[in-house]
Amino acid sequence: MSIREQTITVLESLRGVWDELAVDELDHALQSAARALDDGADDELVLAAALHDIGHSPLLAAHSEAHDRVAHDWLTPRFGVRVGWLAGAHVAAKRYLAATDPAYAGALSDVSIVSLRLQGGAAVDQDLAGHPWWPDALRLRRFDDAAKDPAARGADIETVVAVAERVAAAQTTRRA
């Protein structure tokens, strides 16, 4: 299956999957991508923003691992270490922001508060916080949090697929 087909399949598998109350996971993914594009993010960060919650997909959720780990493991071989790392760090970024920014913690949705508790609560992971990609993980987390509005526009699937194809092609070139 091509990268195009894999990306479309995993995105479409998010339709009708509800983690938040306001939007399904497909709308959440497309809104996350749109927020990243609006912020001028590079292709790898846009793709990580779009696909950070694929661990909730019924195609992948059978794994016993946490959804951020599932996303990391699915994304890395297809799109490279940075995309996988960024998606895999989005829960740690939430935990970090909740621990270090009282305004952030106070603005979490009810669903996010419950999931934060299940994810170990507010905490700072010094290993991740010192990583060179950490600032982009925090950006991704902000895109994630802003992507829960039923009235907000999202990117279209074709835009995300085009980004995925560019990132995959760049990975192939780096390996060659």
C-alpha positions as CSV (number, residue, x, y, z in Angstrom):
1,M,0.0,0.0,0.0
2,S,1.4,3.4,-0.9
3,I,2.0,6.2,1.6
4,R,-0.9,8.0,0.0
5,E,-3.2,5.0,0.5
6,Q,-1.9,4.4,4.1
7,T,-2.4,8.0,5.1
8,I,-5.9,8.2,3.6
9,T,-6.8,4.9,5.2
10,V,-5.6,5.8,8.7
11,L,-7.2,9.3,8.5
12,E,-10.6,8.0,7.3
13,S,-10.5,5.3,10.1
14,L,-10.7,8.2,12.6
15,R,-14.1,9.3,11.3
16,G,-16.7,8.7,14.0
17,V,-14.1,7.9,16.7
18,W,-14.8,10.1,19.7
19,D,-12.2,11.1,22.3
20,E,-13.4,14.6,22.8
21,L,-17.1,15.6,23.0
22,A,-17.1,18.3,20.3
23,V,-15.3,16.8,17.3
24,D,-14.5,13.3,16.2
25,E,-10.8,12.2,15.7
26,L,-10.9,12.9,12.0
27,D,-12.0,16.5,12.5
28,H,-9.5,16.9,15.3
29,A,-6.7,15.6,13.1
30,L,-7.6,18.0,10.2
31,Q,-8.1,21.0,12.6
32,S,-4.7,20.2,14.2
33,A,-3.1,20.2,10.7
34,A,-4.8,23.5,9.9
35,R,-3.6,25.1,13.2
36,A,0.0,24.0,12.3
37,L,-0.3,25.3,8.8
38,D,-1.7,28.6,10.1
39,D,1.4,28.8,12.4
40,G,3.8,28.3,9.6
41,A,5.0,24.9,10.8
42,D,7.3,22.8,8.6
43,D,5.9,19.7,6.8
44,E,7.1,17.3,9.5
45,L,5.4,19.2,12.3
46,V,2.2,19.6,10.2
47,L,2.2,15.9,9.6
48,A,2.8,15.0,13.3
49,A,0.0,17.4,14.3
50,A,-2.4,15.8,11.8
51,L,-1.5,12.2,12.8
52,H,-0.6,12.5,16.5
53,D,-3.8,10.7,17.7
54,I,-3.9,7.8,15.2
55,G,-3.4,5.5,18.2
56,H,-7.2,6.0,18.7
57,S,-7.8,4.5,15.2
58,P,-9.7,1.1,15.3
59,L,-7.0,0.0,12.8
60,L,-4.2,0.5,15.4
61,A,-5.9,0.7,18.8
62,A,-5.8,-3.1,19.3
63,H,-2.3,-2.6,20.6
64,S,-2.0,-2.5,24.4
65,E,0.3,0.5,24.3
66,A,-0.7,4.1,25.0
67,H,-2.0,6.0,22.0
68,D,1.0,8.3,21.8
69,R,3.3,5.2,21.6
70,V,1.2,3.6,18.9
71,A,1.4,6.9,16.9
72,H,5.2,7.0,17.4
73,D,5.6,3.4,16.3
74,W,3.4,3.7,13.2
75,L,4.7,7.1,12.0
76,T,8.5,6.6,12.5
77,P,9.1,3.9,9.8
78,R,6.9,5.8,7.3
79,F,7.8,9.4,7.9
80,G,11.0,9.5,9.9
81,V,12.3,9.9,13.5
82,R,11.2,13.5,14.0
83,V,7.6,13.0,12.9
84,G,7.3,9.9,15.2
85,W,9.1,11.6,18.1
86,L,6.8,14.7,17.9
87,A,3.6,12.7,17.8
88,G,4.9,10.4,20.6
89,A,5.8,13.4,22.8
90,H,2.3,15.1,22.7
91,V,1.2,13.5,25.9
92,A,4.4,14.4,27.7
93,A,4.0,18.0,26.4
94,K,0.5,18.1,27.9
95,R,1.8,16.8,31.2
96,Y,4.6,19.4,31.1
97,L,2.4,22.3,30.3
98,A,-0.1,21.3,33.0
99,A,2.8,21.3,35.5
100,T,4.5,24.5,34.4
101,D,1.6,26.8,33.2
102,P,-1.3,27.3,35.6
103,A,-3.3,29.0,32.8
104,Y,-2.8,26.0,30.6
105,A,-3.9,23.6,33.3
106,G,-7.0,25.7,34.0
107,A,-8.1,25.8,30.4
108,L,-8.1,22.0,29.8
109,S,-11.4,20.5,28.8
110,D,-13.1,18.0,31.1
111,V,-12.1,15.1,28.9
112,S,-8.4,16.4,28.9
113,I,-8.4,16.6,32.7
114,V,-9.6,13.0,33.0
115,S,-7.0,11.8,30.4
116,L,-4.3,13.8,32.1
117,R,-5.0,11.9,35.3
118,L,-4.9,8.6,33.4
119,Q,-1.6,9.6,31.7
120,G,0.1,10.1,35.1
121,G,-0.9,13.7,35.9
122,A,1.1,17.0,35.5
123,A,4.8,16.3,35.4
124,V,8.0,17.4,33.8
125,D,10.1,14.8,32.0
126,Q,13.6,16.3,32.0
127,D,14.9,14.0,29.3
128,L,12.2,15.2,26.8
129,A,12.2,18.8,27.9
130,G,15.9,19.0,27.1
131,H,15.5,17.5,23.6
132,P,16.1,19.8,20.6
133,W,12.7,19.1,19.2
134,W,10.9,19.8,22.5
135,P,9.8,23.4,21.5
136,D,8.0,21.9,18.5
137,A,6.4,19.2,20.7
138,L,5.0,22.1,22.8
139,R,3.7,23.8,19.6
140,L,2.1,20.5,18.5
141,R,0.4,20.3,21.9
142,R,-1.0,23.8,21.4
143,F,-2.3,22.8,18.0
144,D,-3.9,19.7,19.5
145,D,-5.6,21.8,22.2
146,A,-6.9,24.3,19.7
147,A,-8.4,21.6,17.5
148,K,-11.5,20.7,19.4
149,D,-13.9,23.3,18.0
150,P,-16.9,22.0,16.0
151,A,-17.1,25.4,14.2
152,A,-13.4,25.6,13.3
153,R,-12.1,24.8,9.8
154,G,-9.7,22.0,9.3
155,A,-7.3,21.2,6.5
156,D,-8.7,18.9,3.9
157,I,-7.5,15.3,3.6
158,E,-5.8,16.0,0.3
159,T,-3.6,18.7,1.9
160,V,-2.5,16.3,4.6
161,V,-1.8,13.5,2.1
162,A,0.3,15.9,0.0
163,V,2.3,16.8,3.1
164,A,2.7,13.1,3.9
165,E,4.0,12.3,0.4
166,R,6.5,15.2,0.6
167,V,7.8,14.0,4.0
168,A,8.0,10.4,2.9
169,A,9.9,11.4,-0.3
170,A,12.3,13.4,1.8
171,Q,12.9,10.4,4.1
172,T,13.6,8.2,1.0
173,T,16.1,10.7,-0.3
174,R,17.9,10.9,3.1
175,R,18.1,7.1,3.2
176,A,19.5,6.9,-0.3
